[in-house]
Amino acid sequence: MSSQQDALDNLRVIRSLMEKAHIYRSISAPAALVGGVLATAVSLVGFSLSSAKDSDITRDEFLFIWLGILAVTAALNVFLLSRDAKKRGQDFVSDGMRMALRAIVPPLAVGGILGIGLIVHLQSLTLAALIWIVCYGLALLATASFSPRSLVRLGWTFVAAGLMLFWFWAAKGELHLTSTPTGPAFMAMGLTFGLLHIIYAVAVFISKKPEVIPAE
């Protein structure tokens, strides 16, 4: 009976998340736009500096820049979710949020730790960026059972982009586990966390009706 009750509770939470999926889709768009614009601007500046002599950004600066962008977008996302929960008279940390966190935290934690380790200990910035890209896509795909299709498509796009960029980078003979220049890393981050997030946000803003989430 306990197992059956747990299963029913999980189904209830998933159904609730599916019903609210279009709400989160509209909430996530502003954070995606802000993060995308910041990532694109920083990537353009960083790539241009990496092309100039004696102006390249250091390993620590690269890491702090992207952790800062992550902090800004995460804080904005938390604020928007909290405001929406308060408007609906619900707790911010709900059963649905716990389920979502259980889905996205493992791939995000793995990607974050591996990426930071590669930057701090091996100074392999490009490989770290590619790991961040793929693991972020996997985190979005982990919510496929209760998230809108647009987020699932965004997840697949990140995974595909990360793998293609890795293949191109390795094929060019630039696969290093030691110090690498920041230019390719900034390019990879700008094309994905920058451009893809901007495209996603614009697509959400111009859509005229919520997505239909199929209940399987």
C-alpha positions, 0 to 999 in steps of 0.5 A: 500500500505504501508503494502504491500511495507513493506512486499515486503521489508521484503521478499527482505531482507530475500531473500538477507540473504538466498543468503548470508547464506553460506557466514555467515556460513563460517565466523561464523566457526572461531569465533565458533572455537575460542570460543569453544576452549576457553570455553573448556579450561576454563571449564576444568581448572574451573572444576578441581579447583572446585574439589580441596579444597580451590581452587574453583573459586568465583561467580564473577570470574565465571561471569567475565570469561564467559563475557570475552569469550563472548567479545572475540568471539563477537569482532572476529565475528564483525571483520569478518563480517565487513571485509566481508561487506567491501570486498563486498562494502556493509554497515556493518549495513545493513537491513539484519543485523537489521533483524537478530538482531531483531531476536536474541537480545530478547532471548539473552537479556532475557538469559543474564539478567536472568543468570547474576541475578541468579549469582549476587543475588542468586549465582546459577551458574549452573541454570544460565549456563543452562539458557544461553545454552537454550536461546542461542539455541533459539536465533539461532532458531529465525534465522531459516527463513534465516539461513543455516540449520547447524545453525538451527541444532546447535540451536536445539542441544543447546536447547536439551542439555540445557533441558537434562542437566537441567533434569539430574541436577534436578533429582540428587537433586541438584536444588538449588536457593541459592549458588551452586558449580561451578563444574557443571556450568563449565561442562555444559558450556564446553559441550555446548559452548565448545564442540558443537561449536568446532564440528560445526566449524570442520563440516563447515571447512571440508564441500566441498560446500555451503548449499542449503537454500530452498526458501519457 
